[in-house]
Amino acid sequence: PRAEGPRRLTWKEKQELEGMEAAILEAEAHREALGGRLADPALYASAPGEVQRLSAEFHAAAARVEALYARWAELEEAAGAK
């Protein structure tokens, strides 16, 4: 039986891990941009219908950031890097 320990990442997983930091930074920037738009009081006065769409997009962006961090941790753990 094979000893338990860190497994080797596949080539695809290595590529994913290498691009993870950039993906997280991009997702965080998108979330922050949406948050900035939602923080603008003029939006609520000039385009109240847009608020609901932007709010949903903001929550989806926040969930994406969390998912990316979780996946990054998963890949790091699989690679044995702590």
mmCIF file as gemmi writes it, N, C-alpha and C atoms, coordinates in Angstrom:
data_model
loop_
_atom_site.group_PDB
_atom_site.id
_atom_site.type_symbol
_atom_site.label_atom_id
_atom_site.label_alt_id
_atom_site.label_comp_id
_atom_site.label_asym_id
_atom_site.label_entity_id
_atom_site.label_seq_id
_atom_site.pdbx_PDB_ins_code
_atom_site.Cartn_x
_atom_site.Cartn_y
_atom_site.Cartn_z
_atom_site.occupancy
_atom_site.B_iso_or_equiv
_atom_site.pdbx_formal_charge
_atom_site.auth_seq_id
_atom_site.auth_asym_id
_atom_site.pdbx_PDB_model_num
ATOM 1 N N . PRO Axp A 1 ? 0.822 -1.205 0 1 0 ? 1 A 1
ATOM 2 C CA . PRO Axp A 1 ? 0 0 0 1 0 ? 1 A 1
ATOM 3 C C . PRO Axp A 1 ? 0.861 1.262 0 1 0 ? 1 A 1
ATOM 4 N N . ARG Axp A 2 ? 0.392 2.236 -0.688 1 0 ? 2 A 1
ATOM 5 C CA . ARG Axp A 2 ? 1.112 3.497 -0.799 1 0 ? 2 A 1
ATOM 6 C C . ARG Axp A 2 ? 1.001 4.291 0.494 1 0 ? 2 A 1
ATOM 7 N N . ALA Axp A 3 ? 2.102 4.865 0.919 1 0 ? 3 A 1
ATOM 8 C CA . ALA Axp A 3 ? 2.112 5.668 2.138 1 0 ? 3 A 1
ATOM 9 C C . ALA Axp A 3 ? 1.321 6.949 1.911 1 0 ? 3 A 1
ATOM 10 N N . GLU Axp A 4 ? 0.582 7.345 2.919 1 0 ? 4 A 1
ATOM 11 C CA . GLU Axp A 4 ? -0.169 8.593 2.837 1 0 ? 4 A 1
ATOM 12 C C . GLU Axp A 4 ? 0.791 9.774 2.912 1 0 ? 4 A 1
ATOM 13 N N . GLY Axp A 5 ? 0.547 10.728 2.14 1 0 ? 5 A 1
ATOM 14 C CA . GLY Axp A 5 ? 1.38 11.918 2.125 1 0 ? 5 A 1
ATOM 15 C C . GLY Axp A 5 ? 0.948 12.8 0.987 1 0 ? 5 A 1
ATOM 16 N N . PRO Axp A 6 ? 1.678 13.862 0.757 1 0 ? 6 A 1
ATOM 17 C CA . PRO Axp A 6 ? 1.283 14.752 -0.328 1 0 ? 6 A 1
ATOM 18 C C . PRO Axp A 6 ? 1.364 14.042 -1.672 1 0 ? 6 A 1
ATOM 19 N N . ARG Axp A 7 ? 0.344 14.251 -2.464 1 0 ? 7 A 1
ATOM 20 C CA . ARG Axp A 7 ? 0.362 13.663 -3.805 1 0 ? 7 A 1
ATOM 21 C C . ARG Axp A 7 ? 0.957 14.673 -4.764 1 0 ? 7 A 1
ATOM 22 N N . ARG Axp A 8 ? 1.356 14.187 -5.895 1 0 ? 8 A 1
ATOM 23 C CA . ARG Axp A 8 ? 1.89 15.089 -6.911 1 0 ? 8 A 1
ATOM 24 C C . ARG Axp A 8 ? 0.723 15.72 -7.663 1 0 ? 8 A 1
ATOM 25 N N . LEU Axp A 9 ? 0.886 16.974 -7.964 1 0 ? 9 A 1
ATOM 26 C CA . LEU Axp A 9 ? -0.13 17.658 -8.747 1 0 ? 9 A 1
ATOM 27 C C . LEU Axp A 9 ? -0.011 17.261 -10.205 1 0 ? 9 A 1
ATOM 28 N N . THR Axp A 10 ? -1.135 17.237 -10.878 1 0 ? 10 A 1
ATOM 29 C CA . THR Axp A 10 ? -1.107 17.002 -12.317 1 0 ? 10 A 1
ATOM 30 C C . THR Axp A 10 ? -0.578 18.265 -12.989 1 0 ? 10 A 1
ATOM 31 N N . TRP Axp A 11 ? -0.244 18.158 -14.259 1 0 ? 11 A 1
ATOM 32 C CA . TRP Axp A 11 ? 0.245 19.315 -14.997 1 0 ? 11 A 1
ATOM 33 C C . TRP Axp A 11 ? -0.805 20.421 -14.98 1 0 ? 11 A 1
ATOM 34 N N . LYS Axp A 12 ? -2.064 20.029 -15.187 1 0 ? 12 A 1
ATOM 35 C CA . LYS Axp A 12 ? -3.156 20.995 -15.205 1 0 ? 12 A 1
ATOM 36 C C . LYS Axp A 12 ? -3.286 21.693 -13.85 1 0 ? 12 A 1
ATOM 37 N N . GLU Axp A 13 ? -3.168 20.942 -12.77 1 0 ? 13 A 1
ATOM 38 C CA . GLU Axp A 13 ? -3.247 21.524 -11.428 1 0 ? 13 A 1
ATOM 39 C C . GLU Axp A 13 ? -2.076 22.466 -11.159 1 0 ? 13 A 1
ATOM 40 N N . LYS Axp A 14 ? -0.889 22.098 -11.644 1 0 ? 14 A 1
ATOM 41 C CA . LYS Axp A 14 ? 0.27 22.983 -11.478 1 0 ? 14 A 1
ATOM 42 C C . LYS Axp A 14 ? 0.044 24.302 -12.198 1 0 ? 14 A 1
ATOM 43 N N . GLN Axp A 15 ? -0.503 24.225 -13.403 1 0 ? 15 A 1
ATOM 44 C CA . GLN Axp A 15 ? -0.796 25.441 -14.165 1 0 ? 15 A 1
ATOM 45 C C . GLN Axp A 15 ? -1.839 26.283 -13.435 1 0 ? 15 A 1
ATOM 46 N N . GLU Axp A 16 ? -2.839 25.623 -12.907 1 0 ? 16 A 1
ATOM 47 C CA . GLU Axp A 16 ? -3.885 26.322 -12.163 1 0 ? 16 A 1
ATOM 48 C C . GLU Axp A 16 ? -3.294 27.016 -10.933 1 0 ? 16 A 1
ATOM 49 N N . LEU Axp A 17 ? -2.427 26.307 -10.212 1 0 ? 17 A 1
ATOM 50 C CA . LEU Axp A 17 ? -1.806 26.865 -9.013 1 0 ? 17 A 1
ATOM 51 C C . LEU Axp A 17 ? -0.93 28.07 -9.362 1 0 ? 17 A 1
ATOM 52 N N . GLU Axp A 18 ? -0.203 27.978 -10.456 1 0 ? 18 A 1
ATOM 53 C CA . GLU Axp A 18 ? 0.665 29.082 -10.867 1 0 ? 18 A 1
ATOM 54 C C . GLU Axp A 18 ? -0.128 30.34 -11.209 1 0 ? 18 A 1
ATOM 55 N N . GLY Axp A 19 ? -1.326 30.172 -11.729 1 0 ? 19 A 1
ATOM 56 C CA . GLY Axp A 19 ? -2.143 31.321 -12.1 1 0 ? 19 A 1
ATOM 57 C C . GLY Axp A 19 ? -3.121 31.751 -11.022 1 0 ? 19 A 1
ATOM 58 N N . MET Axp A 20 ? -3.107 31.06 -9.893 1 0 ? 20 A 1
ATOM 59 C CA . MET Axp A 20 ? -4.101 31.323 -8.863 1 0 ? 20 A 1
ATOM 60 C C . MET Axp A 20 ? -3.982 32.72 -8.262 1 0 ? 20 A 1
ATOM 61 N N . GLU Axp A 21 ? -2.779 33.177 -7.991 1 0 ? 21 A 1
ATOM 62 C CA . GLU Axp A 21 ? -2.62 34.495 -7.38 1 0 ? 21 A 1
ATOM 63 C C . GLU Axp A 21 ? -3.182 35.581 -8.292 1 0 ? 21 A 1
ATOM 64 N N . ALA Axp A 22 ? -2.884 35.5 -9.566 1 0 ? 22 A 1
ATOM 65 C CA . ALA Axp A 22 ? -3.389 36.496 -10.517 1 0 ? 22 A 1
ATOM 66 C C . ALA Axp A 22 ? -4.911 36.424 -10.612 1 0 ? 22 A 1
ATOM 67 N N . ALA Axp A 23 ? -5.46 35.221 -10.605 1 0 ? 23 A 1
ATOM 68 C CA . ALA Axp A 23 ? -6.915 35.063 -10.67 1 0 ? 23 A 1
ATOM 69 C C . ALA Axp A 23 ? -7.581 35.665 -9.434 1 0 ? 23 A 1
ATOM 70 N N . ILE Axp A 24 ? -6.972 35.456 -8.274 1 0 ? 24 A 1
ATOM 71 C CA . ILE Axp A 24 ? -7.525 36.016 -7.039 1 0 ? 24 A 1
ATOM 72 C C . ILE Axp A 24 ? -7.461 37.538 -7.057 1 0 ? 24 A 1
ATOM 73 N N . LEU Axp A 25 ? -6.326 38.084 -7.479 1 0 ? 25 A 1
ATOM 74 C CA . LEU Axp A 25 ? -6.197 39.538 -7.544 1 0 ? 25 A 1
ATOM 75 C C . LEU Axp A 25 ? -7.218 40.15 -8.494 1 0 ? 25 A 1
ATOM 76 N N . GLU Axp A 26 ? -7.442 39.5 -9.615 1 0 ? 26 A 1
ATOM 77 C CA . GLU Axp A 26 ? -8.423 39.984 -10.585 1 0 ? 26 A 1
ATOM 78 C C . GLU Axp A 26 ? -9.835 39.914 -10.005 1 0 ? 26 A 1
ATOM 79 N N . ALA Axp A 27 ? -10.151 38.798 -9.354 1 0 ? 27 A 1
ATOM 80 C CA . ALA Axp A 27 ? -11.48 38.638 -8.76 1 0 ? 27 A 1
ATOM 81 C C . ALA Axp A 27 ? -11.704 39.642 -7.632 1 0 ? 27 A 1
ATOM 82 N N . GLU Axp A 28 ? -10.676 39.886 -6.829 1 0 ? 28 A 1
ATOM 83 C CA . GLU Axp A 28 ? -10.796 40.871 -5.753 1 0 ? 28 A 1
ATOM 84 C C . GLU Axp A 28 ? -10.981 42.281 -6.314 1 0 ? 28 A 1
ATOM 85 N N . ALA Axp A 29 ? -10.27 42.595 -7.385 1 0 ? 29 A 1
ATOM 86 C CA . ALA Axp A 29 ? -10.401 43.913 -8.004 1 0 ? 29 A 1
ATOM 87 C C . ALA Axp A 29 ? -11.807 44.114 -8.549 1 0 ? 29 A 1
ATOM 88 N N . HIS Axp A 30 ? -12.36 43.075 -9.158 1 0 ? 30 A 1
ATOM 89 C CA . HIS Axp A 30 ? -13.727 43.143 -9.68 1 0 ? 30 A 1
ATOM 90 C C . HIS Axp A 30 ? -14.725 43.353 -8.539 1 0 ? 30 A 1
ATOM 91 N N . ARG Axp A 31 ? -14.545 42.608 -7.458 1 0 ? 31 A 1
ATOM 92 C CA . ARG Axp A 31 ? -15.424 42.744 -6.291 1 0 ? 31 A 1
ATOM 93 C C . ARG Axp A 31 ? -15.333 44.158 -5.717 1 0 ? 31 A 1
ATOM 94 N N . GLU Axp A 32 ? -14.114 44.681 -5.611 1 0 ? 32 A 1
ATOM 95 C CA . GLU Axp A 32 ? -13.928 46.024 -5.059 1 0 ? 32 A 1
ATOM 96 C C . GLU Axp A 32 ? -14.544 47.09 -5.967 1 0 ? 32 A 1
ATOM 97 N N . ALA Axp A 33 ? -14.421 46.908 -7.272 1 0 ? 33 A 1
ATOM 98 C CA . ALA Axp A 33 ? -15.022 47.866 -8.201 1 0 ? 33 A 1
ATOM 99 C C . ALA Axp A 33 ? -16.536 47.876 -8.049 1 0 ? 33 A 1
ATOM 100 N N . LEU Axp A 34 ? -17.117 46.71 -7.928 1 0 ? 34 A 1
ATOM 101 C CA . LEU Axp A 34 ? -18.565 46.629 -7.729 1 0 ? 34 A 1
ATOM 102 C C . LEU Axp A 34 ? -18.955 47.246 -6.393 1 0 ? 34 A 1
ATOM 103 N N . GLY Axp A 35 ? -18.171 46.982 -5.363 1 0 ? 35 A 1
ATOM 104 C CA . GLY Axp A 35 ? -18.437 47.569 -4.051 1 0 ? 35 A 1
ATOM 105 C C . GLY Axp A 35 ? -18.37 49.087 -4.098 1 0 ? 35 A 1
ATOM 106 N N . GLY Axp A 36 ? -17.422 49.603 -4.851 1 0 ? 36 A 1
ATOM 107 C CA . GLY Axp A 36 ? -17.298 51.047 -5.015 1 0 ? 36 A 1
ATOM 108 C C . GLY Axp A 36 ? -18.507 51.65 -5.71 1 0 ? 36 A 1
ATOM 109 N N . ARG Axp A 37 ? -18.976 50.961 -6.724 1 0 ? 37 A 1
ATOM 110 C CA . ARG Axp A 37 ? -20.174 51.456 -7.43 1 0 ? 37 A 1
ATOM 111 C C . ARG Axp A 37 ? -21.388 51.417 -6.522 1 0 ? 37 A 1
ATOM 112 N N . LEU Axp A 38 ? -21.497 50.356 -5.726 1 0 ? 38 A 1
ATOM 113 C CA . LEU Axp A 38 ? -22.634 50.245 -4.811 1 0 ? 38 A 1
ATOM 114 C C . LEU Axp A 38 ? -22.559 51.252 -3.667 1 0 ? 38 A 1
ATOM 115 N N . ALA Axp A 39 ? -21.377 51.731 -3.363 1 0 ? 39 A 1
ATOM 116 C CA . ALA Axp A 39 ? -21.208 52.71 -2.289 1 0 ? 39 A 1
ATOM 117 C C . ALA Axp A 39 ? -21.518 54.133 -2.754 1 0 ? 39 A 1
ATOM 118 N N . ASP Axp A 40 ? -21.711 54.311 -4.04 1 0 ? 40 A 1
ATOM 119 C CA . ASP Axp A 40 ? -21.978 55.636 -4.592 1 0 ? 40 A 1
ATOM 120 C C . ASP Axp A 40 ? -23.467 55.983 -4.428 1 0 ? 40 A 1
ATOM 121 N N . PRO Axp A 41 ? -23.781 56.983 -3.613 1 0 ? 41 A 1
ATOM 122 C CA . PRO Axp A 41 ? -25.186 57.347 -3.401 1 0 ? 41 A 1
ATOM 123 C C . PRO Axp A 41 ? -25.894 57.79 -4.689 1 0 ? 41 A 1
ATOM 124 N N . ALA Axp A 42 ? -25.138 58.3 -5.646 1 0 ? 42 A 1
ATOM 125 C CA . ALA Axp A 42 ? -25.74 58.757 -6.903 1 0 ? 42 A 1
ATOM 126 C C . ALA Axp A 42 ? -26.375 57.593 -7.664 1 0 ? 42 A 1
ATOM 127 N N . LEU Axp A 43 ? -25.82 56.417 -7.513 1 0 ? 43 A 1
ATOM 128 C CA . LEU Axp A 43 ? -26.38 55.241 -8.191 1 0 ? 43 A 1
ATOM 129 C C . LEU Axp A 43 ? -27.818 55.007 -7.759 1 0 ? 43 A 1
ATOM 130 N N . TYR Axp A 44 ? -28.073 55.149 -6.484 1 0 ? 44 A 1
ATOM 131 C CA . TYR Axp A 44 ? -29.406 54.881 -5.946 1 0 ? 44 A 1
ATOM 132 C C . TYR Axp A 44 ? -30.413 55.935 -6.409 1 0 ? 44 A 1
ATOM 133 N N . ALA Axp A 45 ? -29.934 57.132 -6.655 1 0 ? 45 A 1
ATOM 134 C CA . ALA Axp A 45 ? -30.818 58.202 -7.114 1 0 ? 45 A 1
ATOM 135 C C . ALA Axp A 45 ? -31.044 58.146 -8.619 1 0 ? 45 A 1
ATOM 136 N N . SER Axp A 46 ? -29.986 57.837 -9.368 1 0 ? 46 A 1
ATOM 137 C CA . SER Axp A 46 ? -30.084 57.907 -10.828 1 0 ? 46 A 1
ATOM 138 C C . SER Axp A 46 ? -30.504 56.599 -11.489 1 0 ? 46 A 1
ATOM 139 N N . ALA Axp A 47 ? -30.153 55.464 -10.889 1 0 ? 47 A 1
ATOM 140 C CA . ALA Axp A 47 ? -30.466 54.167 -11.516 1 0 ? 47 A 1
ATOM 141 C C . ALA Axp A 47 ? -30.845 53.137 -10.457 1 0 ? 47 A 1
ATOM 142 N N . PRO Axp A 48 ? -31.959 53.329 -9.783 1 0 ? 48 A 1
ATOM 143 C CA . PRO Axp A 48 ? -32.322 52.403 -8.719 1 0 ? 48 A 1
ATOM 144 C C . PRO Axp A 48 ? -32.511 50.964 -9.208 1 0 ? 48 A 1
ATOM 145 N N . GLY Axp A 49 ? -32.907 50.789 -10.443 1 0 ? 49 A 1
ATOM 146 C CA . GLY Axp A 49 ? -33.072 49.445 -10.989 1 0 ? 49 A 1
ATOM 147 C C . GLY Axp A 49 ? -31.748 48.714 -11.152 1 0 ? 49 A 1
ATOM 148 N N . GLU Axp A 50 ? -30.692 49.465 -11.305 1 0 ? 50 A 1
ATOM 149 C CA . GLU Axp A 50 ? -29.35 48.895 -11.492 1 0 ? 50 A 1
ATOM 150 C C . GLU Axp A 50 ? -28.79 48.353 -10.175 1 0 ? 50 A 1
ATOM 151 N N . VAL Axp A 51 ? -29.272 48.856 -9.063 1 0 ? 51 A 1
ATOM 152 C CA . VAL Axp A 51 ? -28.757 48.471 -7.75 1 0 ? 51 A 1
ATOM 153 C C . VAL Axp A 51 ? -28.908 46.98 -7.502 1 0 ? 51 A 1
ATOM 154 N N . GLN Axp A 52 ? -30.069 46.444 -7.816 1 0 ? 52 A 1
ATOM 155 C CA . GLN Axp A 52 ? -30.299 45.019 -7.576 1 0 ? 52 A 1
ATOM 156 C C . GLN Axp A 52 ? -29.355 44.16 -8.418 1 0 ? 52 A 1
ATOM 157 N N . ARG Axp A 53 ? -29.168 44.519 -9.668 1 0 ? 53 A 1
ATOM 158 C CA . ARG Axp A 53 ? -28.266 43.756 -10.534 1 0 ? 53 A 1
ATOM 159 C C . ARG Axp A 53 ? -26.832 43.828 -10.021 1 0 ? 53 A 1
ATOM 160 N N . LEU Axp A 54 ? -26.395 45.038 -9.668 1 0 ? 54 A 1
ATOM 161 C CA . LEU Axp A 54 ? -25.034 45.203 -9.165 1 0 ? 54 A 1
ATOM 162 C C . LEU Axp A 54 ? -24.836 44.476 -7.834 1 0 ? 54 A 1
ATOM 163 N N . SER Axp A 55 ? -25.854 44.497 -7.004 1 0 ? 55 A 1
ATOM 164 C CA . SER Axp A 55 ? -25.765 43.799 -5.718 1 0 ? 55 A 1
ATOM 165 C C . SER Axp A 55 ? -25.616 42.298 -5.922 1 0 ? 55 A 1
ATOM 166 N N . ALA Axp A 56 ? -26.387 41.741 -6.826 1 0 ? 56 A 1
ATOM 167 C CA . ALA Axp A 56 ? -26.277 40.312 -7.128 1 0 ? 56 A 1
ATOM 168 C C . ALA Axp A 56 ? -24.907 39.991 -7.712 1 0 ? 56 A 1
ATOM 169 N N . GLU Axp A 57 ? -24.419 40.863 -8.588 1 0 ? 57 A 1
ATOM 170 C CA . GLU Axp A 57 ? -23.097 40.663 -9.187 1 0 ? 57 A 1
ATOM 171 C C . GLU Axp A 57 ? -21.998 40.761 -8.128 1 0 ? 57 A 1
ATOM 172 N N . PHE Axp A 58 ? -22.169 41.692 -7.164 1 0 ? 58 A 1
ATOM 173 C CA . PHE Axp A 58 ? -21.205 41.829 -6.083 1 0 ? 58 A 1
ATOM 174 C C . PHE Axp A 58 ? -21.145 40.554 -5.235 1 0 ? 58 A 1
ATOM 175 N N . HIS Axp A 59 ? -22.306 40.008 -4.896 1 0 ? 59 A 1
ATOM 176 C CA . HIS Axp A 59 ? -22.338 38.794 -4.075 1 0 ? 59 A 1
ATOM 177 C C . HIS Axp A 59 ? -21.739 37.606 -4.829 1 0 ? 59 A 1
ATOM 178 N N . ALA Axp A 60 ? -21.978 37.534 -6.129 1 0 ? 60 A 1
ATOM 179 C CA . ALA Axp A 60 ? -21.374 36.473 -6.943 1 0 ? 60 A 1
ATOM 180 C C . ALA Axp A 60 ? -19.855 36.642 -7.001 1 0 ? 60 A 1
ATOM 181 N N . ALA Axp A 61 ? -19.388 37.886 -7.106 1 0 ? 61 A 1
ATOM 182 C CA . ALA Axp A 61 ? -17.948 38.151 -7.146 1 0 ? 61 A 1
ATOM 183 C C . ALA Axp A 61 ? -17.301 37.793 -5.809 1 0 ? 61 A 1
ATOM 184 N N . ALA Axp A 62 ? -17.979 38.101 -4.708 1 0 ? 62 A 1
ATOM 185 C CA . ALA Axp A 62 ? -17.454 37.757 -3.386 1 0 ? 62 A 1
ATOM 186 C C . ALA Axp A 62 ? -17.377 36.241 -3.217 1 0 ? 62 A 1
ATOM 187 N N . ALA Axp A 63 ? -18.38 35.536 -3.703 1 0 ? 63 A 1
ATOM 188 C CA . ALA Axp A 63 ? -18.366 34.073 -3.629 1 0 ? 63 A 1
ATOM 189 C C . ALA Axp A 63 ? -17.237 33.507 -4.479 1 0 ? 63 A 1
ATOM 190 N N . ARG Axp A 64 ? -16.976 34.118 -5.621 1 0 ? 64 A 1
ATOM 191 C CA . ARG Axp A 64 ? -15.872 33.665 -6.487 1 0 ? 64 A 1
ATOM 192 C C . ARG Axp A 64 ? -14.534 33.839 -5.782 1 0 ? 64 A 1
ATOM 193 N N . VAL Axp A 65 ? -14.348 34.96 -5.11 1 0 ? 65 A 1
ATOM 194 C CA . VAL Axp A 65 ? -13.098 35.192 -4.375 1 0 ? 65 A 1
ATOM 195 C C . VAL Axp A 65 ? -12.917 34.102 -3.314 1 0 ? 65 A 1
ATOM 196 N N . GLU Axp A 66 ? -13.962 33.823 -2.568 1 0 ? 66 A 1
ATOM 197 C CA . GLU Axp A 66 ? -13.882 32.784 -1.535 1 0 ? 66 A 1
ATOM 198 C C . GLU Axp A 66 ? -13.586 31.419 -2.141 1 0 ? 66 A 1
ATOM 199 N N . ALA Axp A 67 ? -14.225 31.121 -3.269 1 0 ? 67 A 1
ATOM 200 C CA . ALA Axp A 67 ? -13.992 29.839 -3.933 1 0 ? 67 A 1
ATOM 201 C C . ALA Axp A 67 ? -12.55 29.728 -4.433 1 0 ? 67 A 1
ATOM 202 N N . LEU Axp A 68 ? -12.014 30.815 -4.946 1 0 ? 68 A 1
ATOM 203 C CA . LEU Axp A 68 ? -10.629 30.802 -5.424 1 0 ? 68 A 1
ATOM 204 C C . LEU Axp A 68 ? -9.654 30.58 -4.267 1 0 ? 68 A 1
ATOM 205 N N . TYR Axp A 69 ? -9.897 31.245 -3.131 1 0 ? 69 A 1
ATOM 206 C CA . TYR Axp A 69 ? -9.032 31.037 -1.967 1 0 ? 69 A 1
ATOM 207 C C . TYR Axp A 69 ? -9.118 29.586 -1.484 1 0 ? 69 A 1
ATOM 208 N N . ALA Axp A 70 ? -10.318 29.027 -1.49 1 0 ? 70 A 1
ATOM 209 C CA . ALA Axp A 70 ? -10.488 27.634 -1.064 1 0 ? 70 A 1
ATOM 210 C C . ALA Axp A 70 ? -9.749 26.689 -2.016 1 0 ? 70 A 1
ATOM 211 N N . ARG Axp A 71 ? -9.864 26.945 -3.303 1 0 ? 71 A 1
ATOM 212 C CA . ARG Axp A 71 ? -9.183 26.1 -4.285 1 0 ? 71 A 1
ATOM 213 C C . ARG Axp A 71 ? -7.672 26.237 -4.159 1 0 ? 71 A 1
ATOM 214 N N . TRP Axp A 72 ? -7.187 27.44 -3.908 1 0 ? 72 A 1
ATOM 215 C CA . TRP Axp A 72 ? -5.756 27.673 -3.729 1 0 ? 72 A 1
ATOM 216 C C . TRP Axp A 72 ? -5.259 26.867 -2.533 1 0 ? 72 A 1
ATOM 217 N N . ALA Axp A 73 ? -5.981 26.915 -1.438 1 0 ? 73 A 1
ATOM 218 C CA . ALA Axp A 73 ? -5.594 26.148 -0.247 1 0 ? 73 A 1
ATOM 219 C C . ALA Axp A 73 ? -5.6 24.653 -0.539 1 0 ? 73 A 1
ATOM 220 N N . GLU Axp A 74 ? -6.583 24.216 -1.298 1 0 ? 74 A 1
ATOM 221 C CA . GLU Axp A 74 ? -6.682 22.801 -1.664 1 0 ? 74 A 1
ATOM 222 C C . GLU Axp A 74 ? -5.481 22.363 -2.5 1 0 ? 74 A 1
ATOM 223 N N . LEU Axp A 75 ? -5.108 23.174 -3.465 1 0 ? 75 A 1
ATOM 224 C CA . LEU Axp A 75 ? -3.958 22.842 -4.313 1 0 ? 75 A 1
ATOM 225 C C . LEU Axp A 75 ? -2.654 22.875 -3.516 1 0 ? 75 A 1
ATOM 226 N N . GLU Axp A 76 ? -2.512 23.869 -2.654 1 0 ? 76 A 1
ATOM 227 C CA . GLU Axp A 76 ? -1.311 23.967 -1.83 1 0 ? 76 A 1
ATOM 228 C C . GLU Axp A 76 ? -1.196 22.738 -0.921 1 0 ? 76 A 1
ATOM 229 N N . GLU Axp A 77 ? -2.304 22.331 -0.346 1 0 ? 77 A 1
ATOM 230 C CA . GLU Axp A 77 ? -2.295 21.16 0.531 1 0 ? 77 A 1
ATOM 231 C C . GLU Axp A 77 ? -1.963 19.897 -0.25 1 0 ? 77 A 1
ATOM 232 N N . ALA Axp A 78 ? -2.535 19.777 -1.428 1 0 ? 78 A 1
ATOM 233 C CA . ALA Axp A 78 ? -2.277 18.595 -2.271 1 0 ? 78 A 1
ATOM 234 C C . ALA Axp A 78 ? -0.82 18.522 -2.681 1 0 ? 78 A 1
ATOM 235 N N . ALA Axp A 79 ? -0.219 19.694 -2.876 1 0 ? 79 A 1
ATOM 236 C CA . ALA Axp A 79 ? 1.192 19.73 -3.292 1 0 ? 79 A 1
ATOM 237 C C . ALA Axp A 79 ? 2.124 19.528 -2.118 1 0 ? 79 A 1
ATOM 238 N N . GLY Axp A 80 ? 1.575 19.626 -0.917 1 0 ? 80 A 1
ATOM 239 C CA . GLY Axp A 80 ? 2.414 19.431 0.261 1 0 ? 80 A 1
ATOM 240 C C . GLY Axp A 80 ? 3.079 20.699 0.724 1 0 ? 80 A 1
ATOM 241 N N . ALA Axp A 81 ? 2.763 21.814 0.106 1 0 ? 81 A 1
ATOM 242 C CA . ALA Axp A 81 ? 3.315 23.104 0.51 1 0 ? 81 A 1
ATOM 243 C C . ALA Axp A 81 ? 2.435 23.69 1.596 1 0 ? 81 A 1
ATOM 244 N N . LYS Axp A 82 ? 3.019 23.984 2.715 1 0 ? 82 A 1
ATOM 245 C CA . LYS Axp A 82 ? 2.244 24.527 3.834 1 0 ? 82 A 1
ATOM 246 C C . LYS Axp A 82 ? 2.712 25.912 4.147 1 0 ? 82 A 1
